[in-house]
């Protein structure tokens, strides 16, 4: 009897294992069928052939087996690219891998707050974050963020896509620490460029009037002097086109967190406040923070920084002057989000500071800035630079939203999130995603024939990302040791100047001093390791202003002769691989 029971149990176990094996086999077939469906119906175009796409998806199917049935949560800011990931790619990933993803979409500031909560508490809030590479200085110092270089070679090797091709990512240098390690994986990126009404700039009567007034050609401004002349020309001399009042400049000035990003997103570097160096100035970056090696040593001029130097004060002064003199009524009281629809109204000639993430909304047919054939009446071009700028400095800002994994996330959940992160940027999916959100991350994608065909309707976006000039637009770099704490100082102090509560000089002096206080607190806390702050002793400003590089002494002439370039000749230069 006992032997019989053992025999029966053995038979049942064998039958169960056979059934389970059949179930897995059937599951694999279903996942492969789902992959084929998504490749055929959604993941086109791609730089891969359908057979190569299928091979990549089969890798995901196999790598995901240990995590089937798991539910994970990831988070990002709300832009069209991430909406596509949340609504389309998360669904595809579930059908292809069996891992369910809830992809939350919240405001950028809230993403940073959630990230901070997890870092400080050690509790797992999200399994993966898409947050700006602006936090790279925080991430590589904090000890809370997974070093992806070591992760991909070690603990995460079994879930790292063999065809990920890290060198194909245009933003790789933005997410690499001073130690040469990758801390974030680029997911989307967009630049802050100059935007202008190409159709107006081509009008013979306006070209003639501008040349008579200013003595040089109306065209894409190379320097801030020309930008200012063009702003004045359209606002005060042209004044109206086709019976509509027009303006030569657009910006926003409401005291809110996005006013801070308006400045930390490289406004001081456009003026020329920092040092030479890419992706960020060394030893002084675009925030005016000086480093010695990898140690931040000060933001104030008295400590060798440039946050309150002559170039920084010039930059704030110009921003305020242009906003008051040349922007449409109400711009002073707008925040970033309220100002976005202004260009599409068709009454602004140019904007010095425009995010290419909004290209999709500016090419919608039927709007005043799009021709009947679907081509834009506007173009994007390189941002002009201020009088303190020198060849070899960064010329503007580029956002690079990037996947970030935290050590406090349990390893199995971290691996599942890493699979989804790679799924969102894999060559199978990345080109289609780039066409949806127009925030390309791969060099191979932007050079694909599908973008060559679409380029005439995108106003210069494709030409910019294919040009050698693109390396001069970069995110906040590694000099900033604690982005969340330092970033909030900017909108508060600059907002006071814009509101007329303090002078420009006082605002920037206060900002520099408050940055130094935070650096000092971080130094005392000693929590950022060997690359934590160690402040320079205070010296007379004259000492530093007389040293080579940044901080730079005040120029006798802050408005040199305006200089412009013909847009069509600029584009041709880019196509030929030249920056000029």
C-alpha positions as CSV (number, residue, x, y, z in Angstrom):
1,X,0.0,0.0,0.0
2,X,2.8,2.3,0.9
3,X,4.6,1.5,-2.3
4,X,1.5,2.1,-4.3
5,X,1.0,5.6,-2.7
6,X,4.6,6.5,-3.6
7,X,4.0,5.3,-7.1
8,X,0.8,7.3,-7.5
9,X,2.4,10.4,-6.1
10,X,5.3,10.0,-8.5
11,X,2.9,9.7,-11.4
12,X,1.0,12.8,-10.4
13,X,4.3,14.8,-10.0
14,X,5.4,13.6,-13.5
15,X,2.1,14.5,-15.0
16,X,2.1,18.0,-13.3
17,X,5.7,18.7,-14.5
18,X,4.7,17.6,-18.0
19,X,1.7,19.9,-17.9
20,X,3.8,22.8,-16.6
21,X,6.3,22.3,-19.3
22,X,3.6,22.4,-21.9
23,X,2.2,25.5,-20.4
24,X,5.6,27.3,-20.5
25,X,6.0,26.2,-24.2
26,X,2.6,27.5,-25.0
27,X,3.3,30.7,-23.2
28,X,6.5,31.3,-25.2
29,X,4.6,30.8,-28.4
30,X,2.0,33.4,-27.2
31,X,4.7,35.9,-26.3
32,X,6.4,35.4,-29.7
33,X,3.1,35.9,-31.5
34,X,2.5,39.1,-29.5
35,X,6.0,40.3,-30.4
36,X,5.3,39.7,-34.1
37,X,2.0,41.6,-33.9
38,X,3.7,44.6,-32.3
39,X,6.6,44.6,-34.7
40,X,4.2,44.5,-37.7
41,X,1.6,46.9,-36.5
42,X,3.4,49.4,-34.2
43,X,7.2,49.2,-34.2
44,X,7.8,50.6,-37.6
45,X,9.9,52.2,-38.9
46,X,13.0,50.8,-37.2
47,X,16.7,50.8,-38.1
48,X,16.5,47.0,-37.7
49,X,14.9,44.5,-40.1
50,X,11.8,42.7,-38.9
51,X,13.9,39.6,-38.4
52,X,16.4,41.5,-36.3
53,X,13.5,43.1,-34.3
54,X,12.1,39.6,-33.7
55,X,15.5,38.4,-32.5
56,X,15.7,41.3,-30.1
57,X,12.2,40.6,-28.8
58,X,12.9,36.9,-28.3
59,X,15.8,38.0,-26.1
60,X,13.3,40.0,-23.9
61,X,10.9,37.0,-23.8
62,X,13.7,34.8,-22.5
63,X,15.2,37.3,-20.1
64,X,11.8,38.1,-18.6
65,X,10.9,34.5,-17.7
66,X,11.9,34.7,-14.0
67,X,9.8,37.9,-13.6
68,X,6.6,36.9,-15.4
69,X,3.5,37.8,-13.4
70,X,5.4,40.6,-11.6
71,X,3.9,44.1,-11.4
72,X,6.3,47.0,-11.2
73,X,6.0,50.8,-11.0
74,X,8.1,53.4,-12.8
75,X,7.7,57.2,-13.1
76,X,8.5,60.1,-15.4
77,X,7.5,63.7,-16.2
78,X,4.6,64.3,-18.5
79,X,5.7,64.9,-22.1
80,X,4.5,63.2,-25.3
81,X,7.4,60.8,-25.4
82,X,6.6,59.4,-21.9
83,X,2.9,59.4,-22.6
84,X,3.7,57.0,-25.5
85,X,5.8,54.8,-23.2
86,X,3.0,54.8,-20.6
87,X,0.1,54.1,-22.9
88,X,1.7,52.0,-25.7
89,X,5.1,50.6,-24.7
90,X,4.0,49.4,-21.3
91,X,1.1,47.5,-22.9
92,X,3.4,46.0,-25.5
93,X,6.0,45.1,-22.9
94,X,3.3,43.2,-20.8
95,X,2.1,41.3,-23.8
96,X,5.6,40.3,-24.9
97,X,7.2,39.6,-21.5
98,X,4.4,39.0,-19.0
99,X,5.7,41.8,-16.7
100,X,3.0,44.4,-15.9
101,X,4.2,48.0,-15.7
102,X,2.4,50.9,-14.2
103,X,4.1,54.0,-15.7
104,X,3.1,57.1,-13.8
105,X,3.2,60.5,-15.4
106,X,3.7,63.5,-13.0
107,X,5.3,66.9,-13.1
108,X,9.1,67.1,-13.3
109,X,9.4,68.6,-9.8
110,X,7.3,65.8,-8.4
111,X,9.6,63.2,-10.0
112,X,12.6,64.7,-8.2
113,X,10.6,64.8,-4.9
114,X,9.7,61.1,-5.2
115,X,13.4,60.3,-6.0
116,X,14.5,62.2,-2.9
117,X,12.0,60.5,-0.7
118,X,13.3,57.1,-1.7
119,X,16.9,58.1,-1.4
120,X,16.4,59.5,2.1
121,X,14.0,56.8,3.5
122,X,15.4,53.7,1.8
123,X,11.8,52.7,1.1
124,X,11.1,51.5,-2.4
125,X,8.7,54.2,-3.9
126,X,9.3,53.3,-7.6
127,X,11.2,50.6,-9.3
128,X,12.6,52.9,-11.9
129,X,12.8,56.6,-12.6
130,X,13.1,58.7,-15.7
131,X,14.7,61.8,-14.4
132,X,16.8,64.5,-15.9
133,X,20.5,63.9,-16.3
134,X,20.9,67.3,-14.6
135,X,21.1,65.2,-11.4
136,X,24.2,63.4,-12.6
137,X,26.3,65.4,-10.0
138,X,23.9,64.3,-7.3
139,X,23.7,60.7,-8.5
140,X,27.4,59.8,-8.8
141,X,28.2,61.3,-5.3
142,X,25.1,60.1,-3.3
143,X,25.9,56.4,-3.2
144,X,22.1,55.7,-3.7
145,X,22.2,55.3,-7.5
146,X,23.2,52.1,-9.3
147,X,26.3,52.4,-11.3
148,X,25.1,51.0,-14.6
149,X,28.5,50.3,-16.0
150,X,29.2,47.8,-13.2
151,X,25.6,46.7,-13.1
152,X,25.6,45.7,-16.8
153,X,28.8,43.7,-16.3
154,X,27.9,42.2,-13.0
155,X,24.6,41.7,-11.1
156,X,22.5,42.9,-14.1
157,X,24.4,41.1,-16.8
158,X,21.7,38.4,-17.3
159,X,19.1,41.2,-18.0
160,X,21.2,43.5,-20.1
161,X,20.3,43.5,-23.8
162,X,23.2,42.4,-26.0
163,X,22.1,44.8,-28.7
164,X,21.7,47.8,-26.4
165,X,24.7,49.6,-28.1
166,X,25.5,52.2,-25.5
167,X,27.8,54.1,-27.9
168,X,24.8,54.8,-30.2
169,X,23.2,57.0,-27.5
170,X,23.9,60.7,-28.3
171,X,23.6,61.7,-24.6
172,X,26.0,59.1,-23.2
173,X,28.5,61.8,-22.1
174,X,25.7,63.6,-20.1
175,X,25.0,60.6,-17.9
176,X,28.6,59.6,-17.2
177,X,30.4,60.6,-14.0
178,X,33.9,61.9,-13.5
179,X,34.8,58.3,-12.8
180,X,34.0,57.3,-16.3
181,X,31.0,55.2,-15.2
182,X,27.5,55.4,-16.6
183,X,24.9,56.3,-14.0
184,X,21.8,56.8,-16.2
185,X,20.5,55.5,-19.5
186,X,19.2,58.2,-21.9
187,X,15.5,57.8,-22.7
188,X,14.7,61.1,-24.5
189,X,16.5,64.4,-25.2
190,X,15.7,67.8,-26.6
191,X,17.6,71.0,-27.0
192,X,17.0,74.6,-26.1
193,X,17.4,76.4,-29.5
194,X,16.7,79.7,-31.2
195,X,13.2,79.8,-32.9
196,X,12.3,82.4,-35.6
197,X,9.7,83.2,-38.3
198,X,11.6,82.2,-41.4
199,X,8.9,83.6,-43.7
200,X,9.2,87.1,-42.2
201,X,13.0,87.0,-42.3
202,X,12.8,86.2,-46.0
203,X,10.5,89.2,-46.9
204,X,12.5,91.5,-49.2
205,X,11.0,94.7,-47.7
206,X,11.8,93.7,-44.2
207,X,15.4,92.6,-45.1
208,X,15.9,96.0,-46.8
209,X,14.5,98.0,-43.9
210,X,16.6,96.1,-41.3
211,X,19.8,96.6,-43.4
212,X,19.1,100.3,-43.6
213,X,18.4,100.6,-39.9
214,X,21.2,98.4,-38.5
215,X,23.8,98.2,-41.2
216,X,23.9,94.4,-41.6
217,X,21.7,91.6,-42.9
218,X,18.6,90.3,-41.3
219,X,19.3,86.7,-40.5
220,X,19.9,84.1,-37.7
221,X,21.6,86.1,-34.9
222,X,25.1,84.8,-34.0
223,X,25.4,87.1,-30.9
224,X,23.1,88.7,-28.4
225,X,23.6,92.1,-30.0
226,X,22.0,90.9,-33.2
227,X,19.1,89.3,-31.2
228,X,18.4,92.5,-29.4
229,X,18.5,94.5,-32.7
230,X,16.0,92.1,-34.3
231,X,13.8,92.2,-31.2
232,X,13.7,96.0,-31.4
233,X,13.2,96.0,-35.2
234,X,10.1,93.9,-35.1
235,X,8.6,95.3,-31.9
236,X,9.2,99.0,-32.5
237,X,9.7,99.5,-36.2
238,X,7.7,96.8,-38.0
239,X,5.0,96.6,-35.3
240,X,2.4,94.8,-37.3
241,X,2.1,92.3,-40.2
242,X,-1.2,91.6,-42.0
243,X,-3.0,93.8,-39.5
244,X,-1.8,91.9,-36.5
245,X,0.4,93.4,-33.8
246,X,3.7,91.6,-33.6
247,X,6.6,91.3,-31.1
248,X,10.3,90.6,-31.5
249,X,10.8,88.4,-28.5
250,X,9.0,85.9,-26.2
251,X,9.8,84.8,-22.7
252,X,8.1,84.4,-19.3
253,X,8.7,85.9,-15.8
254,X,6.4,84.6,-13.2
255,X,8.0,83.8,-9.9
256,X,7.7,80.0,-9.9
257,X,10.0,76.9,-10.0
258,X,10.1,76.9,-13.8
259,X,11.7,80.4,-13.7
260,X,14.7,78.7,-12.0
261,X,15.0,76.1,-14.8
262,X,14.8,79.0,-17.3
263,X,18.2,80.1,-15.8
264,X,19.8,76.8,-14.7
265,X,19.1,75.5,-18.2
266,X,22.2,77.3,-19.3
267,X,21.3,80.9,-19.6
268,X,24.5,82.0,-17.9
269,X,26.5,79.8,-20.3
270,X,24.8,81.4,-23.3
271,X,26.0,84.7,-22.0
272,X,29.5,83.2,-21.6
273,X,29.8,83.1,-17.8
274,X,31.5,79.7,-17.5
275,X,34.7,78.2,-18.7
276,X,35.5,76.3,-21.9
277,X,34.9,72.6,-22.0
278,X,32.3,70.1,-23.1
279,X,29.9,68.8,-22.0
280,X,30.3,71.4,-19.2
281,X,32.9,74.1,-18.4
282,X,35.8,73.2,-16.3
283,X,36.7,74.3,-13.7
284,X,33.7,76.7,-13.7
285,X,30.4,75.4,-15.1
286,X,27.2,77.1,-16.3
287,X,25.9,77.5,-12.8
288,X,29.0,79.4,-11.8
289,X,30.2,76.6,-9.5
290,X,34.0,76.0,-9.5
291,X,35.5,72.6,-8.9
292,X,39.0,71.5,-7.9
293,X,39.2,68.1,-9.5
294,X,35.7,66.8,-8.7
295,X,35.3,68.8,-5.4
296,X,33.0,71.9,-5.6
297,X,34.9,74.8,-4.1
298,X,32.5,77.7,-4.4
299,X,29.9,79.7,-6.4
300,X,30.7,83.2,-5.4
301,X,33.4,85.2,-7.2
302,X,35.2,85.6,-3.8
303,X,35.7,81.8,-3.9
304,X,36.5,81.5,-7.6
305,X,33.0,80.9,-8.8
306,X,31.0,82.9,-11.3
307,X,27.3,82.9,-10.2
308,X,27.6,86.6,-9.3
309,X,30.3,87.6,-11.8
310,X,29.9,90.3,-14.4
311,X,28.8,87.9,-17.1
312,X,26.0,86.4,-14.8
313,X,24.7,89.8,-13.9
314,X,24.8,90.9,-17.5
315,X,22.7,87.8,-18.4
316,X,20.0,88.5,-15.9
317,X,19.9,92.2,-16.9
318,X,19.4,91.3,-20.6
319,X,16.7,88.8,-19.8
320,X,14.8,91.4,-17.8
321,X,15.3,94.2,-20.3
322,X,14.1,92.1,-23.3
323,X,11.1,90.7,-21.4
324,X,9.9,94.2,-20.6
325,X,10.7,95.9,-23.8
326,X,10.0,93.4,-26.6
327,X,7.7,90.6,-25.4
328,X,3.9,90.6,-25.8
329,X,1.8,92.1,-23.0
330,X,1.3,89.6,-20.1
331,X,4.6,87.7,-20.7
332,X,6.0,89.1,-17.4
333,X,3.3,87.3,-15.5
334,X,3.4,84.0,-17.3
335,X,5.0,80.8,-16.2
336,X,6.6,78.3,-18.6
337,X,3.5,76.4,-19.3
338,X,1.3,79.5,-19.9
339,X,3.9,80.9,-22.4
340,X,4.1,77.7,-24.5
341,X,1.1,78.5,-26.8
342,X,2.3,82.0,-27.6
343,X,4.5,81.2,-30.6
344,X,1.7,79.2,-32.3
345,X,-0.4,82.3,-32.3
346,X,1.8,83.7,-35.0
347,X,2.5,87.1,-33.6
348,X,6.2,86.6,-32.4
349,X,9.2,87.0,-34.6
350,X,11.8,85.1,-32.6
351,X,12.5,83.4,-29.3
352,X,16.1,82.9,-28.0
353,X,15.2,80.1,-25.7
354,X,12.8,77.4,-27.1
355,X,12.6,73.7,-26.2
356,X,12.5,71.4,-29.2
357,X,10.3,69.0,-27.2
358,X,7.4,71.1,-28.4
359,X,8.2,70.7,-32.1
360,X,5.2,68.4,-32.5
361,X,2.8,71.0,-31.3
362,X,4.3,73.6,-33.6
363,X,3.8,71.6,-36.8
364,X,0.1,71.0,-36.5
365,X,-1.6,71.9,-39.7
366,X,-4.1,74.7,-39.5
367,X,-2.2,76.8,-37.0
368,X,-1.0,80.3,-38.0
369,X,2.7,79.2,-38.1
370,X,2.2,76.3,-40.6
371,X,1.8,76.6,-44.4
372,X,-1.0,74.9,-46.3
373,X,1.3,72.2,-47.5
374,X,2.2,71.3,-43.9
375,X,5.7,72.9,-43.9
376,X,6.4,75.3,-41.0
377,X,6.7,79.0,-41.5
378,X,9.3,79.0,-38.7
379,X,12.7,77.4,-38.3
380,X,15.0,76.5,-35.4
381,X,18.7,77.4,-35.3
382,X,21.7,77.6,-32.9
383,X,21.2,80.0,-30.0
384,X,23.1,83.3,-30.2
385,X,25.8,83.8,-27.6
386,X,26.6,86.8,-25.3
387,X,29.7,88.9,-25.4
388,X,31.5,86.9,-22.7
389,X,31.2,83.6,-24.6
390,X,34.3,82.1,-26.2
391,X,34.8,79.4,-28.8
392,X,35.0,76.0,-27.0
393,X,32.2,76.8,-24.4
394,X,28.9,75.1,-24.4
395,X,26.3,77.2,-26.2
396,X,23.1,76.1,-24.7
397,X,21.1,73.5,-22.8
398,X,19.9,70.0,-23.7
399,X,17.5,68.0,-21.6
400,X,18.3,64.3,-21.3
401,X,15.6,62.4,-19.4
402,X,17.3,59.2,-18.4
403,X,16.5,55.9,-16.7
404,X,17.8,55.8,-13.1
405,X,17.9,52.8,-10.8
406,X,18.2,53.0,-7.0
407,X,20.1,50.6,-4.8
408,X,17.1,50.6,-2.4
409,X,14.9,48.9,-5.0
410,X,14.9,45.1,-4.4
411,X,17.1,43.3,-7.0
412,X,14.4,41.3,-8.7
413,X,12.2,44.5,-9.1
414,X,15.2,46.4,-10.3
415,X,16.0,43.8,-12.9
416,X,12.4,43.9,-14.2
417,X,12.5,47.7,-14.3
418,X,15.8,47.6,-16.2
419,X,14.2,45.3,-18.7
420,X,11.4,47.8,-19.3
421,X,13.9,50.7,-19.5
422,X,15.8,48.9,-22.2
423,X,12.6,48.0,-24.0
424,X,11.8,51.7,-24.2
425,X,15.1,52.5,-25.9
426,X,15.9,49.3,-27.8
427,X,16.5,49.6,-31.5
428,X,13.2,47.7,-32.1
429,X,11.2,50.5,-30.5
430,X,13.3,53.7,-30.4
431,X,12.9,55.0,-34.0
432,X,9.1,54.9,-33.8
433,X,9.2,56.5,-30.4
434,X,11.5,59.2,-31.8
435,X,8.9,60.0,-34.5
436,X,6.1,60.2,-31.9
437,X,7.8,62.5,-29.4
438,X,10.5,64.1,-31.5
439,X,13.0,63.6,-28.7
440,X,15.7,61.3,-30.4
441,X,18.3,59.5,-28.4
442,X,20.1,57.4,-30.9
443,X,22.4,58.6,-33.6
444,X,21.3,55.7,-35.8
445,X,17.7,56.8,-35.5
446,X,18.1,60.5,-36.4
447,X,20.2,59.4,-39.5
448,X,17.5,57.0,-40.7
449,X,15.9,57.7,-44.1
450,X,12.5,58.1,-42.4
451,X,13.8,61.3,-40.8
452,X,15.4,62.4,-44.0
453,X,11.9,62.2,-45.6
454,X,10.2,64.0,-42.6
455,X,12.9,66.7,-42.2
456,X,11.3,69.4,-44.4
457,X,8.3,69.6,-42.0
458,X,10.3,69.7,-38.8
459,X,11.9,73.1,-39.1
460,X,15.6,72.2,-38.7
461,X,15.3,69.6,-35.9
462,X,16.7,66.8,-38.0
463,X,19.5,69.0,-39.4
464,X,20.5,70.1,-35.9
465,X,20.7,66.6,-34.5
466,X,22.7,65.4,-37.5
467,X,25.2,68.3,-37.2
468,X,28.5,68.4,-35.4
469,X,27.1,71.5,-33.6
470,X,24.8,69.4,-31.4
471,X,27.6,68.6,-28.9
472,X,27.6,72.3,-27.7
473,X,24.1,71.9,-26.2
474,X,24.4,70.0,-22.9
475,X,22.5,69.4,-19.6
476,X,23.6,70.5,-16.1
477,X,26.9,68.7,-15.3
478,X,28.8,67.1,-12.5
479,X,29.9,70.3,-10.7
480,X,26.4,70.5,-9.1
481,X,26.6,68.2,-6.1
482,X,23.0,68.4,-4.9
483,X,20.6,69.5,-7.7
484,X,17.4,69.5,-5.7
485,X,18.7,71.7,-2.9
486,X,20.6,74.1,-5.1
487,X,18.0,74.4,-8.0
488,X,15.3,75.9,-5.7
489,X,17.5,78.9,-4.8
490,X,17.5,80.1,-8.4
491,X,13.8,80.8,-8.9
492,X,13.5,82.4,-5.5
493,X,16.4,84.9,-6.0
494,X,15.9,85.6,-9.6
495,X,12.1,86.0,-9.1
496,X,12.8,88.8,-6.6
497,X,14.8,90.7,-9.2
498,X,12.2,90.2,-11.9
499,X,9.5,91.4,-9.5
500,X,11.5,94.5,-8.7
501,X,12.0,93.6,-5.1
502,X,15.8,93.7,-5.4
503,X,18.4,94.8,-7.9
504,X,20.1,92.5,-10.4
505,X,23.4,92.8,-8.5
506,X,21.8,92.0,-5.1
507,X,19.8,89.0,-6.6
508,X,22.9,87.3,-8.0
509,X,25.0,88.1,-5.0
510,X,22.4,86.5,-2.8
511,X,22.1,83.5,-5.1
512,X,25.9,82.9,-5.0
513,X,26.1,83.3,-1.3
514,X,23.2,80.9,-0.7
515,X,24.7,78.3,-3.0
516,X,28.0,78.6,-1.0
517,X,26.0,78.1,2.3
518,X,24.6,74.8,0.9
519,X,28.0,73.7,-0.3
520,X,29.3,74.5,3.2
521,X,26.6,72.4,4.9
522,X,27.3,69.5,2.5
523,X,31.0,69.8,3.3
524,X,30.3,69.7,7.1
525,X,28.0,66.8,6.7
526,X,30.7,64.8,4.9
527,X,28.1,62.5,3.1
528,X,29.2,62.9,-0.5
529,X,32.5,61.1,-0.3
530,X,35.8,62.2,-1.9
531,X,34.0,64.3,-4.5
532,X,32.0,66.3,-1.9
533,X,32.4,70.1,-1.5
534,X,35.5,71.6,0.1
535,X,35.1,75.4,-0.1
536,X,37.9,77.7,-1.1
537,X,38.9,80.5,1.4
538,X,37.4,83.9,0.6
539,X,39.6,86.2,-1.4
540,X,39.0,89.7,-2.9
541,X,37.0,89.5,-6.1
542,X,39.8,91.2,-8.0
543,X,42.1,88.3,-7.4
544,X,39.8,85.9,-9.2
545,X,38.7,88.3,-11.9
546,X,42.3,88.8,-12.9
547,X,42.9,85.1,-13.3
548,X,42.6,83.4,-16.7
549,X,39.1,82.0,-17.6
550,X,36.0,82.3,-15.4
551,X,35.0,84.3,-13.5
552,X,35.5,87.0,-16.2
553,X,36.1,90.7,-15.6
554,X,33.5,93.1,-16.8
555,X,33.8,94.0,-20.5
556,X,34.1,97.7,-21.5
557,X,31.7,97.0,-24.3
558,X,28.9,94.5,-23.6
559,X,27.2,95.2,-27.0
560,X,29.6,94.5,-29.8
561,X,28.5,94.8,-33.5
562,X,25.5,92.6,-34.3
563,X,26.3,89.5,-36.4
564,X,23.9,87.3,-38.3
565,X,24.1,84.3,-40.7
566,X,21.9,83.2,-43.5
567,X,19.8,80.3,-42.4
568,X,20.0,78.3,-45.6
569,X,23.8,78.6,-45.7
570,X,23.9,77.4,-42.1
571,X,21.9,74.3,-42.9
572,X,24.1,73.6,-45.9
573,X,27.1,73.8,-43.6
574,X,25.5,71.3,-41.2
575,X,24.8,68.9,-44.1
576,X,28.4,69.1,-45.1
577,X,29.5,68.3,-41.5
578,X,30.6,71.8,-40.7
579,X,29.6,73.9,-37.7
580,X,29.9,77.2,-39.6
